[in-house]
Amino acid sequence: MSDTAHYRFQSDQAKRLARQVTDATVREKLLEMAEEYGRYADLIEARSAERGAAEAAAH
């Protein structure tokens, strides 16, 4: 599993758990975690795209 897929999976898991809990504080923290995992995945994808563009330009 790629790093991006891993973080997307973790984000989805946190969202699923957030839908199941009744404690508002815990739900909010899980949703924050889900957002953070999503940002990590986005960052990894952006860096990968930048590297790909730089490599293509070098050839």
N, C-alpha and C positions, 0 to 999 in steps of 0.2 A: 504494500500500500504506500503510495506516495505521501509526502508530508502534507501536500494540499488536501488529498483525500482524507488523511487522518484528521486534520483540523475540521474539515467539513463534517465528518462523521461525529466528532466530539460536539460540534455545534448543534447538530441534529439531536444528539442524545440529551444535551442540556435542555433543549426546547421541549423534548418529549417529557422529561422529568418535571419541567416547570408546569406543564399542563396537568400533571398528576398530583402535585402537592397542594395542600390547603393553606399552608402558612405563607402569607403574603411576602414576608421578608425573604424567605427561602426562595420563593418563586422569582422575586426580583433579582436576587443574586444569581440564580441559574440563567435567567435571561441575559444578565450582564456577561456571564461567562460565555454564553452562546454567541453574543456579539463579538467578544474578544477573540474567540476561536475563528469566527468568520473573518475578522480583520487579519489575523495571522495568515489564513489561507489566501486572502486577497494580496497580501504583501508578498508571499512566496510566489504567487502567480505573476505579479508585476515584475519582481526581480528576475524571474525565469524569462519572461518576455524581453526584458532589457538585455539580458545576456545573449539571448538568441539573436536579437537585432544587432548587437555589437559583433557577434561572431560572423553574421552574414555580411556585415559591412567590411569586415577584415579580409574576407575572401574575395 
